[in-house]
Amino acid sequence: MFVFVSLFLGTFVSEDLTCITGGILAEKGQVNLLLVISACTLGIFISDLWLFIMGKFFLNLSKNWERFSKILNSHLVLKIKNQVESNFGKLVLLSRFTPGTRLPVYFLSGTLGTSFVHFSLYSFIACSIWTPVLVVLSYFYGKAILQKFNDPYSYSAIVFTAVSFFIIFSLIAKLSQNQTRREIWIKLQKIPKLEFWPIWIFYIPVIPYIALLMLRYKGFLTITCSNPGIENGGMAGESKSKILTQLPQEWIARFILIEPGSKVTEEAILLDGFQFPLILKPDVGERGAFVQKVQNYQELISILANVNVPTILQEFHPGPFEIGVFYYRYPRSAKGSIFSITNKIFPELICDGKSTIEELIYQHPRYKFQATTFIENNLLQLNEIPPTGEIRRIGILGNHIQGCLFKDGSHLITRELEERIDEISKHFTGFNFGRYDLRYTNEDELKLGTNFQIIELNGAMSESTNLYDPDFTIFQAYSYLFAQWKHLFQIGYENRKLGAVPITYWELYNTLKRHFQYKEELLKKAG
């Protein structure tokens, strides 16, 4: 208890030095590592709350000052307050990881009268990731880090803090100029909805768990051994066409790979047995970017004229149903399992005969949260007023970022389907972990493991997308996510013991660099 209290109180004097010292003591075996993490996390969290409360106190005190009270109620400050609230999570979380910004942001949050509950939640999330990372790093590299703190505290930190105040106020004011009242209200309503959380926020609670898995299973790069038959295990930059060719061809939606600059004739397409409409998508995808349904040869040629990356032209399965089947098999196991199934529900509007498509989008209780996407994908129909009762589909891609609703599809898992997916997966040497995207026409046939087509297979960075089911509690969602990462590391670790070699950090850096450059170019063309 004495050690816990000492570490807890030490964070009020110096957070970083206390975490680093605790990590060094844990490395020497003088104190338990988990005790250090919990004591420092609690101390830093209480310290953050204290800064916020001081801001609240200053707010209440300043209300008695007539001049300052007028400033607080000015139009500019109210706009800044609205922008702080709509970007509250980003500000609090980013400030925890940006030196010199914590004091101004946390104090400012209290001064502007933002929610104590929201602040506590985001602050706790930030502390829960920042503290374990710093303590664990100190556990391994503490002595080297400690030397950086031997220099006396300089005035540069004070200057940095003052500059941070100015930058934050400037950014908030600038952003608020382009916000409409409707957009701000929609963003506020979006905050508690887990499925719309930015991915960098959604994954924050998982990072400490991943850090523990890294310690247990020989580092982060172990996951690149999860699928030895896929480039980098499927972390980034893998070719969809190469993956699909490893699967039994009778179960995949047929495709052809089009290299940049190659000539594609309508006769060749028809001779190969393809019929329009067809699906055109990049061979290396990025969350549904640049995936298009092409209706005829002229439209295809027009699109390809502006494409300089390898592209897949794939037959369009009419569905109307699409699911994501998450599968895993341990290397020494004779049988794999379906981890989860995601039922993908395509967005549809029920028209009232009075409202335009755009108005219906903003009136819809869910579609309004992805209005920008739906408007971009339906530009030619926005001002159309369909007749009463007409059902208008406004999205065709089974991608959450493109507006598809993800629902848990556990009811679709049967012994026959699991055996079929296992049989298909074993045909692919070196595949142990990933998600199939497949289309089907009849649910009864699907449950029997028949009459479906695989349109895509993703590897290590796949998600069990049923966790985005809006009916899931936060605990249900994270239970899937934590279990998924555990399987990923364990499978990679077993493959390592069988001889699989992980890529190096330098190779990972180059892979991600190429991928992000490719992603940037792809999104430019898509947008």
C-alpha positions as CSV (number, residue, x, y, z in Angstrom):
1,M,0.0,0.0,0.0
2,F,2.9,2.4,0.8
3,V,4.3,1.9,-2.7
4,F,0.9,2.5,-4.3
5,V,0.3,5.7,-2.3
6,S,3.8,7.0,-3.0
7,L,3.5,6.4,-6.8
8,F,0.0,7.9,-6.7
9,L,1.1,11.1,-4.9
10,G,4.3,11.2,-7.1
11,T,2.2,11.8,-10.2
12,F,1.1,15.2,-8.7
13,V,4.7,16.3,-8.6
14,S,5.8,14.9,-12.0
15,E,3.7,12.4,-14.0
16,D,6.5,11.3,-16.4
17,L,9.2,11.0,-13.8
18,T,6.9,8.9,-11.6
19,C,5.9,6.6,-14.4
20,I,9.5,6.2,-15.5
21,T,10.8,5.6,-12.0
22,G,8.0,3.0,-11.4
23,G,8.9,1.2,-14.6
24,I,12.6,1.1,-13.6
25,L,11.7,-0.3,-10.1
26,A,9.4,-2.9,-11.7
27,E,12.2,-4.0,-14.1
28,K,14.5,-4.5,-11.1
29,G,11.8,-6.6,-9.4
30,Q,11.3,-4.2,-6.5
31,V,7.6,-3.6,-7.3
32,N,4.9,-5.2,-9.3
33,L,4.4,-3.8,-12.8
34,L,0.6,-3.8,-12.7
35,L,0.7,-2.0,-9.4
36,V,2.8,0.8,-11.0
37,I,0.5,1.1,-13.9
38,S,-2.7,1.2,-11.8
39,A,-1.2,3.7,-9.2
40,C,0.1,6.0,-11.9
41,T,-3.0,5.8,-14.0
42,L,-5.2,6.8,-11.1
43,G,-2.9,9.6,-10.0
44,I,-2.7,11.1,-13.5
45,F,-6.5,10.8,-13.9
46,I,-7.1,12.6,-10.7
47,S,-4.6,15.3,-11.7
48,D,-6.4,15.8,-15.0
49,L,-9.8,16.2,-13.1
50,W,-8.2,18.7,-10.9
51,L,-7.1,20.9,-13.9
52,F,-10.7,20.7,-15.3
53,I,-12.2,21.6,-11.9
54,M,-9.9,24.6,-11.6
55,G,-11.2,25.7,-15.0
56,K,-14.8,25.3,-13.7
57,F,-13.9,27.2,-10.5
58,F,-12.4,30.0,-12.7
59,L,-15.6,30.0,-14.8
60,N,-17.8,30.4,-11.7
61,L,-15.5,33.1,-10.3
62,S,-15.4,35.1,-13.5
63,K,-19.2,35.3,-13.7
64,N,-19.1,37.9,-11.0
65,W,-16.8,40.1,-13.2
66,E,-19.1,42.0,-15.4
67,R,-16.5,42.6,-18.2
68,F,-15.4,38.9,-18.3
69,S,-19.0,37.8,-18.1
70,K,-19.8,39.7,-21.3
71,I,-16.8,38.0,-23.0
72,L,-18.0,34.6,-22.0
73,N,-21.4,35.3,-23.5
74,S,-20.1,36.8,-26.7
75,H,-21.0,35.3,-30.0
76,L,-17.3,34.3,-30.7
77,V,-16.9,32.5,-27.4
78,L,-20.2,30.7,-27.8
79,K,-19.1,29.5,-31.3
80,I,-15.8,28.3,-29.8
81,K,-17.7,26.5,-27.0
82,N,-19.9,24.7,-29.6
83,Q,-16.8,23.6,-31.6
84,V,-15.0,22.4,-28.4
85,E,-18.0,20.3,-27.6
86,S,-18.3,18.8,-31.1
87,N,-14.5,18.0,-31.1
88,F,-14.2,17.4,-27.4
89,G,-12.9,13.8,-27.6
90,K,-10.2,14.7,-30.1
91,L,-9.0,17.7,-28.0
92,V,-8.8,15.8,-24.7
93,L,-7.2,12.7,-26.2
94,L,-4.7,14.4,-28.4
95,S,-3.6,16.8,-25.7
96,R,-2.7,13.9,-23.5
97,F,-0.1,12.8,-26.1
98,T,1.1,16.3,-27.1
99,P,3.6,17.9,-24.8
100,G,2.6,21.3,-23.4
101,T,-1.1,21.1,-24.4
102,R,-2.6,19.3,-21.4
103,L,-2.8,22.3,-19.1
104,P,-4.4,24.7,-21.6
105,V,-6.8,22.2,-23.0
106,Y,-8.0,20.7,-19.7
107,F,-8.3,24.1,-18.0
108,L,-10.0,25.6,-21.1
109,S,-12.5,22.7,-21.1
110,G,-13.5,23.6,-17.6
111,T,-13.6,27.3,-18.3
112,L,-15.9,26.9,-21.2
113,G,-18.4,24.9,-19.1
114,T,-18.1,21.6,-21.0
115,S,-19.5,18.4,-19.5
116,F,-17.7,16.9,-16.5
117,V,-18.9,13.5,-17.4
118,H,-17.6,13.7,-21.0
119,F,-14.3,15.0,-19.8
120,S,-14.0,12.3,-17.2
121,L,-14.7,9.6,-19.8
122,Y,-12.2,10.9,-22.4
123,S,-9.6,11.7,-19.8
124,F,-9.8,8.2,-18.3
125,I,-9.5,6.6,-21.8
126,A,-6.4,8.8,-22.5
127,C,-4.8,8.0,-19.2
128,S,-5.5,4.2,-19.7
129,I,-3.4,4.2,-22.8
130,W,-0.8,6.8,-22.1
131,T,0.3,5.6,-18.7
132,P,0.7,1.8,-19.5
133,V,2.7,2.7,-22.6
134,L,5.1,5.0,-20.7
135,V,5.5,2.6,-17.8
136,V,6.1,-0.4,-20.1
137,L,8.6,1.6,-22.2
138,S,10.4,2.6,-19.0
139,Y,10.4,-1.0,-17.9
140,F,12.6,-1.8,-20.9
141,Y,14.3,1.5,-21.6
142,G,13.9,3.5,-18.3
143,K,17.5,4.4,-17.7
144,A,18.0,6.0,-21.1
145,I,14.7,7.9,-20.8
146,L,15.5,9.1,-17.3
147,Q,18.7,10.9,-18.5
148,K,16.5,13.2,-20.6
149,F,14.9,14.5,-17.4
150,N,18.1,15.5,-15.6
151,D,18.1,18.9,-17.3
152,P,16.4,21.7,-15.3
153,Y,13.0,22.8,-16.3
154,S,13.4,25.6,-18.8
155,Y,11.3,28.6,-19.8
156,S,10.8,26.9,-23.2
157,A,8.1,24.7,-21.7
158,I,6.2,27.8,-20.5
159,V,6.5,29.4,-24.0
160,F,5.3,26.2,-25.6
161,T,2.2,26.1,-23.3
162,A,1.4,29.7,-24.1
163,V,1.7,29.1,-27.8
164,S,-0.5,26.0,-27.4
165,F,-3.2,28.2,-25.9
166,F,-3.1,30.5,-29.0
167,I,-3.1,27.7,-31.5
168,I,-6.0,25.8,-29.9
169,F,-8.1,29.0,-29.7
170,S,-7.2,29.8,-33.3
171,L,-8.1,26.4,-34.6
172,I,-11.4,26.3,-32.8
173,A,-12.4,29.7,-34.1
174,K,-11.4,28.8,-37.6
175,L,-13.3,25.5,-37.6
176,S,-16.4,27.1,-36.2
177,Q,-16.8,29.4,-39.2
178,N,-17.7,26.5,-41.5
179,Q,-20.1,24.7,-39.2
180,T,-23.8,24.9,-39.7
181,R,-26.2,24.5,-36.8
182,R,-27.6,21.2,-38.3
183,E,-24.1,19.8,-38.7
184,I,-23.1,20.6,-35.2
185,W,-26.3,19.1,-33.8
186,I,-25.8,15.9,-35.8
187,K,-22.2,15.6,-34.6
188,L,-23.3,16.0,-31.0
189,Q,-25.9,13.2,-31.5
190,K,-23.3,11.0,-33.0
191,I,-20.9,11.1,-30.0
192,P,-22.6,8.3,-27.9
193,K,-23.1,6.0,-31.0
194,L,-20.3,3.5,-30.9
195,E,-20.5,2.5,-34.6
196,F,-19.6,6.1,-35.6
197,W,-16.7,6.6,-33.3
198,P,-13.5,7.6,-35.2
199,I,-11.3,4.5,-35.4
200,W,-8.5,6.1,-33.5
201,I,-10.8,6.6,-30.6
202,F,-12.5,3.2,-30.9
203,Y,-9.1,1.4,-30.6
204,I,-7.7,3.3,-27.7
205,P,-8.9,0.9,-25.0
206,V,-7.5,-2.0,-27.0
207,I,-3.9,-0.6,-27.2
208,P,-2.9,-1.6,-23.6
209,Y,-4.2,-5.1,-24.3
210,I,-2.2,-5.3,-27.5
211,A,0.9,-4.1,-25.6
212,L,0.4,-7.1,-23.2
213,L,0.0,-9.5,-26.1
214,M,3.2,-8.1,-27.6
215,L,5.0,-8.9,-24.4
216,R,3.5,-12.4,-24.3
217,Y,4.0,-13.3,-27.9
218,K,7.4,-11.9,-28.9
219,G,6.4,-8.5,-30.2
220,F,4.0,-6.8,-32.5
221,L,5.4,-8.2,-35.7
222,T,4.3,-11.7,-34.7
223,I,0.9,-10.9,-36.3
224,T,2.6,-10.8,-39.7
225,C,3.0,-14.6,-39.3
226,S,-0.7,-15.1,-38.9
227,N,-1.1,-15.8,-42.7
228,P,2.2,-17.0,-44.2
229,G,0.5,-17.4,-47.6
230,I,-0.4,-13.7,-47.7
231,E,2.0,-10.8,-48.1
232,N,2.8,-9.3,-44.7
233,G,0.1,-11.6,-43.3
234,G,-2.5,-9.2,-44.7
235,M,-1.5,-6.1,-42.7
236,A,-1.4,-3.7,-45.6
237,G,-0.7,-3.6,-49.3
238,E,-1.7,-7.2,-50.2
239,S,-3.1,-8.0,-53.6
240,K,-6.8,-9.0,-53.7
241,S,-6.3,-10.8,-57.0
242,K,-3.4,-12.9,-55.6
243,I,-5.5,-13.9,-52.6
244,L,-8.6,-14.8,-54.7
245,T,-6.6,-17.0,-57.0
246,Q,-5.6,-19.2,-54.0
247,L,-9.2,-20.1,-53.3
248,P,-11.3,-22.7,-55.1
249,Q,-12.5,-20.9,-58.2
250,E,-16.0,-22.4,-58.1
251,W,-16.7,-20.4,-54.9
252,I,-15.4,-16.9,-55.9
253,A,-17.0,-14.2,-58.1
254,R,-15.0,-14.3,-61.3
255,F,-12.7,-11.4,-62.1
256,I,-9.9,-10.2,-64.3
257,L,-7.0,-8.1,-63.3
258,I,-6.4,-4.9,-65.4
259,E,-3.0,-3.4,-65.3
260,P,-2.5,0.3,-65.8
261,G,-2.3,1.3,-69.4
262,S,-3.4,-2.1,-70.7
263,K,-6.0,-2.2,-73.5
264,V,-9.4,-3.6,-72.5
265,T,-11.9,-4.4,-75.4
266,E,-15.6,-5.0,-75.0
267,E,-15.2,-8.2,-77.1
268,A,-12.6,-9.6,-74.8
269,I,-14.8,-9.0,-71.8
270,L,-17.8,-10.6,-73.3
271,L,-15.8,-13.6,-74.6
272,D,-14.6,-14.2,-71.0
273,G,-18.3,-14.6,-70.1
274,F,-18.8,-11.3,-68.3
275,Q,-22.0,-9.3,-68.5
276,F,-22.6,-5.8,-67.4
277,P,-23.1,-4.4,-64.9
278,L,-19.7,-5.3,-63.3
279,I,-17.8,-4.2,-60.2
280,L,-14.6,-2.2,-60.6
281,K,-12.3,-1.9,-57.6
282,P,-8.6,-1.4,-56.9
283,D,-6.5,-4.6,-56.5
284,V,-5.2,-3.1,-53.2
285,G,-8.3,-1.7,-51.5
286,E,-8.8,1.0,-48.9
287,R,-12.1,0.7,-47.0
288,G,-14.3,0.7,-50.1
289,A,-12.6,3.7,-51.8
290,F,-13.0,3.8,-55.6
291,V,-15.2,0.7,-55.7
292,Q,-17.8,1.3,-58.4
293,K,-20.6,-0.4,-60.3
294,V,-20.1,0.1,-64.0
295,Q,-23.2,-0.3,-66.2
296,N,-21.5,-0.5,-69.7
297,Y,-18.3,-0.6,-71.6
298,Q,-18.2,3.1,-72.3
299,E,-18.5,3.9,-68.6
300,L,-15.7,1.4,-67.9
301,I,-13.3,2.9,-70.4
302,S,-14.0,6.4,-69.1
303,I,-13.1,5.4,-65.6
304,L,-10.0,3.4,-66.6
305,A,-8.7,6.4,-68.5
306,N,-8.0,8.1,-65.1
307,V,-6.7,5.0,-63.2
308,N,-3.0,4.3,-62.8
309,V,-3.2,1.4,-60.4
310,P,-3.9,-2.3,-60.9
311,T,-7.7,-2.8,-61.0
312,I,-10.0,-5.7,-60.6
313,L,-13.1,-6.1,-62.8
314,Q,-15.4,-8.5,-61.1
315,E,-18.7,-10.0,-62.0
316,F,-21.6,-8.5,-60.0
317,H,-23.5,-10.9,-57.9
318,P,-27.1,-9.5,-57.5
319,G,-27.4,-10.9,-54.0
320,P,-29.5,-9.3,-52.6
321,F,-27.7,-10.3,-49.4
322,E,-24.1,-9.9,-48.3
323,I,-22.3,-11.0,-45.2
324,G,-18.9,-10.9,-43.7
325,V,-17.7,-14.3,-42.4
326,F,-14.8,-14.1,-39.9
327,Y,-12.8,-17.3,-39.8
328,Y,-9.7,-18.6,-37.9
329,R,-7.8,-21.9,-37.6
330,Y,-4.9,-22.6,-35.4
331,P,-1.9,-24.1,-37.4
332,R,-1.9,-27.3,-35.5
333,S,-5.7,-27.7,-35.5
334,A,-7.4,-30.0,-38.0
335,K,-10.5,-27.8,-38.0
336,G,-11.2,-24.1,-38.2
337,S,-14.1,-22.1,-36.8
338,I,-16.3,-19.2,-37.8
339,F,-15.6,-16.5,-35.2
340,S,-18.5,-14.3,-36.3
341,I,-20.8,-13.4,-39.1
342,T,-21.8,-9.8,-40.0
343,N,-25.1,-9.3,-41.7
344,K,-24.8,-6.3,-44.1
345,I,-28.0,-4.3,-44.6
346,F,-27.9,-1.9,-47.5
347,P,-29.3,1.6,-46.9
348,E,-32.8,2.2,-48.3
349,L,-35.2,5.1,-48.1
350,I,-39.0,4.8,-47.9
351,C,-40.2,7.8,-49.9
352,D,-43.2,9.9,-48.7
353,G,-44.0,11.7,-52.0
354,K,-43.2,15.1,-50.6
355,S,-39.5,15.1,-49.7
356,T,-36.5,15.1,-51.9
357,I,-33.9,12.4,-51.6
358,E,-31.6,14.8,-49.8
359,E,-34.3,15.8,-47.3
360,L,-35.1,12.1,-46.7
361,I,-31.5,11.5,-45.9
362,Y,-31.3,14.2,-43.3
363,Q,-34.7,13.2,-41.9
364,H,-33.6,9.6,-41.4
365,P,-32.6,8.7,-37.8
366,R,-29.5,6.9,-38.9
367,Y,-28.6,8.0,-42.5
368,K,-28.2,11.6,-41.3
369,F,-25.0,10.6,-39.5
370,Q,-23.4,9.6,-42.9
371,A,-25.2,12.2,-45.0
372,T,-22.0,13.4,-46.7
373,T,-21.4,9.9,-48.1
374,F,-25.0,9.4,-49.2
375,I,-25.1,12.8,-50.9
376,E,-21.8,12.2,-52.8
377,N,-23.1,8.8,-54.0
378,N,-26.5,10.1,-55.1
379,L,-25.7,13.5,-56.5
380,L,-27.9,13.1,-59.6
381,Q,-31.0,12.1,-57.6
382,L,-30.8,14.6,-54.6
383,N,-33.6,16.9,-55.8
384,E,-35.8,14.1,-57.0
385,I,-39.2,13.5,-55.2
386,P,-40.1,9.8,-55.7
387,P,-43.7,8.7,-55.3
388,T,-45.1,7.7,-51.9
389,G,-44.1,4.2,-50.8
390,E,-41.2,3.8,-53.2
391,I,-38.2,2.1,-51.7
392,R,-35.0,3.8,-53.0
393,R,-31.6,2.1,-52.3
394,I,-29.0,4.7,-51.8
395,G,-25.9,2.4,-51.3
396,I,-24.7,-0.8,-52.9
397,L,-21.3,-1.4,-51.2
398,G,-21.1,-3.7,-48.2
399,N,-18.8,-1.2,-46.4
400,H,-19.7,0.6,-43.2
401,I,-17.9,3.8,-44.2
402,Q,-20.1,3.8,-47.4
403,G,-23.3,3.7,-45.3
404,C,-23.9,-0.1,-44.9
405,L,-25.5,-1.1,-41.6
406,F,-23.7,-3.9,-39.8
407,K,-25.7,-6.3,-37.7
408,D,-24.7,-9.4,-35.9
409,G,-25.4,-12.5,-38.0
410,S,-24.8,-15.3,-35.5
411,H,-28.1,-16.9,-36.4
412,L,-26.6,-17.8,-39.8
413,I,-23.8,-19.9,-38.3
414,T,-24.5,-23.6,-39.0
415,R,-22.4,-26.8,-38.9
416,E,-22.8,-27.1,-42.7
417,L,-21.7,-23.5,-43.4
418,E,-18.8,-23.7,-41.0
419,E,-17.6,-27.0,-42.6
420,R,-17.8,-25.4,-46.1
421,I,-15.8,-22.3,-45.1
422,D,-13.3,-24.5,-43.4
423,E,-13.0,-26.6,-46.5
424,I,-12.5,-23.6,-48.7
425,S,-9.9,-22.1,-46.3
426,K,-7.8,-25.2,-46.2
427,H,-7.5,-25.0,-50.0
428,F,-5.4,-21.8,-49.4
429,T,-2.0,-22.9,-48.0
430,G,-0.8,-20.4,-45.4
431,F,-4.2,-18.9,-44.6
432,N,-5.3,-19.0,-40.9
433,F,-7.1,-15.8,-40.0
434,G,-9.3,-13.4,-41.9
435,R,-12.7,-12.3,-43.1
436,Y,-14.6,-13.4,-46.2
437,D,-17.1,-11.1,-47.8
438,L,-19.6,-13.1,-49.7
439,R,-23.0,-12.7,-51.4
440,Y,-25.9,-15.0,-51.6
441,T,-29.6,-15.2,-52.7
442,N,-31.3,-17.6,-50.3
443,E,-30.7,-17.9,-46.6
444,D,-31.7,-21.6,-46.3
445,E,-29.1,-22.4,-49.0
446,L,-26.5,-20.4,-47.3
447,K,-27.0,-22.2,-44.0
448,L,-26.5,-25.5,-46.0
449,G,-23.2,-24.2,-47.2
450,T,-24.3,-23.9,-50.8
451,N,-25.0,-21.3,-53.5
452,F,-22.9,-18.3,-52.4
453,Q,-20.0,-16.4,-54.0
454,I,-16.9,-15.0,-52.3
455,I,-16.1,-11.5,-53.5
456,E,-13.2,-10.8,-51.2
457,L,-10.9,-12.2,-48.5
458,N,-9.0,-10.0,-46.1
459,G,-6.1,-11.1,-43.8
460,A,-4.5,-9.9,-40.5
461,M,-6.1,-6.5,-40.4
462,S,-9.6,-7.8,-40.9
463,E,-12.2,-6.9,-38.3
464,S,-15.0,-8.9,-36.9
465,T,-17.4,-6.2,-38.2
466,N,-20.4,-7.4,-36.2
467,L,-19.0,-5.4,-33.3
468,Y,-20.4,-2.3,-35.1
469,D,-23.9,-3.5,-34.5
470,P,-25.7,-0.5,-33.1
471,D,-27.7,-2.8,-30.7
472,F,-24.4,-4.1,-29.1
473,T,-23.4,-2.7,-25.8
474,I,-19.9,-1.3,-25.5
475,F,-18.9,-4.5,-23.6
476,Q,-20.2,-6.8,-26.3
477,A,-18.3,-4.9,-29.0
478,Y,-15.0,-4.9,-27.1
479,S,-15.4,-8.6,-26.1
480,Y,-15.3,-9.4,-29.9
481,L,-12.4,-7.0,-30.6
482,F,-10.3,-8.3,-27.7
483,A,-10.9,-11.9,-28.5
484,Q,-10.1,-11.2,-32.2
485,W,-6.7,-9.7,-31.3
486,K,-5.9,-12.6,-29.0
487,H,-6.5,-15.1,-31.7
488,L,-4.4,-13.1,-34.1
489,F,-1.4,-13.0,-31.8
490,Q,-1.7,-16.7,-30.8
491,I,-2.0,-17.9,-34.4
492,G,1.0,-15.8,-35.4
493,Y,3.0,-17.1,-32.5
494,E,2.2,-20.7,-33.4
495,N,3.2,-20.1,-37.0
496,R,6.5,-18.6,-35.8
497,K,7.2,-21.7,-33.8
498,L,6.5,-23.7,-37.0
499,G,9.1,-21.7,-38.9
500,A,7.3,-18.6,-40.1
501,V,9.5,-15.5,-40.1
502,P,8.0,-12.1,-39.3
503,I,8.9,-9.1,-41.3
504,T,11.3,-6.5,-39.9
505,Y,10.2,-3.1,-38.6
506,W,12.0,-1.5,-41.5
507,E,10.0,-3.7,-43.9
508,L,6.8,-2.7,-42.0
509,Y,7.7,1.0,-42.3
510,N,8.2,0.7,-46.0
511,T,5.0,-1.3,-46.5
512,L,3.0,1.3,-44.6
513,K,4.7,4.2,-46.3
514,R,3.8,2.7,-49.7
515,H,0.3,1.9,-48.6
516,F,-0.5,5.4,-47.3
517,Q,0.9,7.0,-50.4
518,Y,-1.3,4.6,-52.4
519,K,-4.3,5.4,-50.2
520,E,-3.8,9.1,-50.6
521,E,-3.7,8.8,-54.4
522,L,-6.7,6.5,-54.3
523,L,-8.8,8.7,-52.2
524,K,-8.0,11.7,-54.4
525,K,-9.4,9.8,-57.4
526,A,-12.4,8.6,-55.4
527,G,-13.3,12.0,-54.2
